């Protein structure tokens, strides 16, 4: 009982429903689903990061930051908004932007409309780096994520991962997680910083 119960996160076959003080043990199907998700969470970023490092000398988070900047009007975004778009903390973003600045790929400037904020902007050299890195990254995303799926499965993955991501974002702010009906109501309000 012990190994399967504790190690695999599911109650043994025929186990009674958990008491109020016990965790809500996973069914076999839930456990198997979680193990597949954990493979994605733990291994996919490393595969994508390795491809980017090998082909363009960028880490995955660096590429995502520069990619968001490349898609922004005038290739510039407030740091707080960029942190949300890139799905990183402000401290992580600041560290990455500092490294990218040292390489001449990104610059930080005060927001001309409100000096309390800082804007990150993609330099011409940064633009060229993103343009060069994008084809290899897209091939890797297709290889590991999209090619094994039908278009219907891609839609389902988008919906499911969106629900999970919204729950994570809500938990990260300390708010109550969104109910499924609220998760599709649109994007969350963006921070102005």
N, C-alpha and C positions, 0 to 999 in steps of 0.2 A: 504494500500500500504506500509506504513512505516515499519512495523515489518517484513513482508516477504521479502521486498526489502533489508533492511539493515541487519536484523538478519540472514537470510538464504543465503545471498550472491547472490541471483539471482533476475533478474528483474521480475516484475509482468507480468503475461500473457498479451501479446499484447503490451508490452512496446516497444517504438521505440529503434532503435540501439543507444548505448551510444554515447554521444558527445566525442570529443577528450579529454576533461578534466575529463570525468567520467571513473571509472574503467571498465574494460571489464567484466561485470556481467556474472555470470555463468548460463548456461542453467540448467534446472531441473536435467538432467542426470549428468552434470558436478558437480553440487552441491551434489547430492546423492553419486557420486563417491568420492568426496573430504571428505564427512562425514565418509564414510567407511575407507578411508585412514587415517583420523585423529584418528579413533578408534584404528587402528593398531599402529600408531605412539605414541599415548598417553597411551594405555593400555597394549600392548604386552610387552614392556620392564619391566613394573612392575610385570607382571605375571612370566616372566622368572627370574627376579631378586629375587622374593619371593621364587621360587622353589630352586634356588641355595643357598640363605641364609639359608633356612630351612634345606636343605639336606647336605650342605657342608660348610656353613659359609663364602661363597664367594659372592660378588656382581657380577652382570652380566659383568660389564666392567673389573673387576679383573679377572674373568674367561676367558674373551676373550683375555686379555693380556697374561695370562699364557698359554692358548691354542695355541696362535700364537708362543710363545716361545717353546712349546713342539714339534711343527712341524718343527722348524728351525734346520738347521744343527748344531750339537753340542749344541742344545737348547740355542742358543745365537743370538741376533740381535741388531744392532745399534738402539738407542732410537728413532731417527727420522723415521727410517723405521717401527719400531714397532708402533709408533703413527699413521702412515698411515694405516698399516694393521688392527689395532684395531679401526680405525675410530674415533680417539680422538685427542684432541689438545696436544701439548707438555706439557703444564702446567698440564693438567688433568692426562696425563700419568705419569709425574714426581711425582705427589702426590700419585697416586695409587702404583707406583713402590716403593716409600718410605714406604708406609704401608706394602706392601708385603715383603720388606726387613726386616722390624721390626719383621715380623712373620717367617723369615728364609726361605721364599718361592722363593725369587728372590734376586740376587745380581747385583750390578752395578760395572763395571770395565772399566778402560781406554781401548780404542781400541789399541791393540798392533801394528797395522799397521799404525795408525794415531791418535796420542794422543789428537787431537782436538775433537774426538768423544768419546761417552760413549756407552758401550755395556751393555745390560741387559741380564742376563743369568738365566735360571731356575735351581734352586738347586734340589738335589735329593728329598728333602721334598716337593718342589713345584711340581715336576713330579708326586709324589705319590698323591698329592692333586688333580691334574688335572685328573689323571687316575680314582680316586675315584668319582670325580664330573661329569665326562663325561656321564656315562649312564643315570643319572637322567636328565641332561640337554637335551640330545638327545630325551628322552621320551617326555619332555615338548615341544621341538621344533616340534616333530611329532604331538603331540596332538593339539597344537594351530595353527600350520602353514601348515604342509604337509598332515596330514591325511584327512582333508576335501576336498582335491584336487585330481583330476586325474593326471596321469603323464603328459598329455598334458597341463593341467592347471599349473602344477609346472614349466614346460618349459616357459609358457607364463608369469608367475609371475617373473621368473628369468629375462626374457628379459625386462619386464616393469620396475621392480624395478632397474635393471641395468641402464636403461635410466634416471630414476629419480635420482638415486644416482650420476650418472655422472654430471647431471645438478647441483646438490647440491655441489659436489666437485668443479666444475668450478666456481660457485658463491662464494664459500668460499675463493677461491684464488683471487677473483676480476676479473677473466678472463671472456671473453664472454662465455656463455654456449655453449657446443658442439652441433652441428647440429646432428640430428638423424643418419645420415650416418656416422658421425665421432665417435659416441658413441660406436660403435662395432668394432672400429679399433684396439683395444687391450688395455692393461692396461696402465695407465699413467706412465710416468717416475718417478722413486722413488727418494726421497730426500736422500742424502748421510749421513745426520746427525743422 
